[in-house]
Amino acid sequence: MKLIIMTKSTFFVEEDKILVSLFDEGLDNLHLYKPGSSPLYAERLLSLIPEEYYSKITVHDHFYLKNEYKLGGIHLDTPNLEIPKGYKGRISQTCDNLENLRDIKKKSDYVFLKNIFDCIEFSDEKSSFNNDQLVDAYKKGLIDKKVYALGGMSIDNIKYAKDLGFGGVVICGDLWNRFNIHNETDYKELILHFEKLRKAVG
């Protein structure tokens, strides 16, 4: 099972150091997700990360960064977003309903199925599915190795996602809540939690 870490939605002071530590510890797929932010901040963050890790980073906007920094791929957050003309490389997409999942899978290397549980970072993003719907989607072959669970995913529900046939989990709040960006500089607890997440996905 794949483990994807999504960045906190805002930039913060220790972020580059934490991301480098996560890569050093074996992170192999980071999604750079900073909605509504200036590309200059993303460029600055990328400039502080060693080039050897660029191929493990996927961007959610400012797609020119993919070629400029030789990043791993691009991610489309909504179904109506167009793939940039002439784009070659890895594409992933977010899907928020089961009806569209089959079509979106055909156009993507992998898909985030959103709002599995209530979002940890954004309290207004609530779960969209009940257990029966997810089990049914798994039985129909909609949920498979190409579909990753997003939304409220934590170390406590990784096994649930695994049992439902998801190919991976997308972790955000469960990791970043272990570091207070306003008054902490020690991120040991966050790195230790990442290690536990890695073991949990097996």
Secondary structure, 3 states (H helix, E strand, C coil): CEEEEECCCCCCCCHHHHHHHHHHCCCCCEEECCCCCCHHHHHHHHHCCCHHHHHHEEECCCCHHHHHCCCCEEEECCCCCCCCCCCCCEEEEEECCHHHHHHHHHCCCEEEECCCCCCCCCCCCCCCCCHHHHHHHHHCCCCCCCEEEECCCCCCCHHHHHHCCCCEEEECHHHHCCCCCCCCCCCHHHHHHHHHHHHHHC
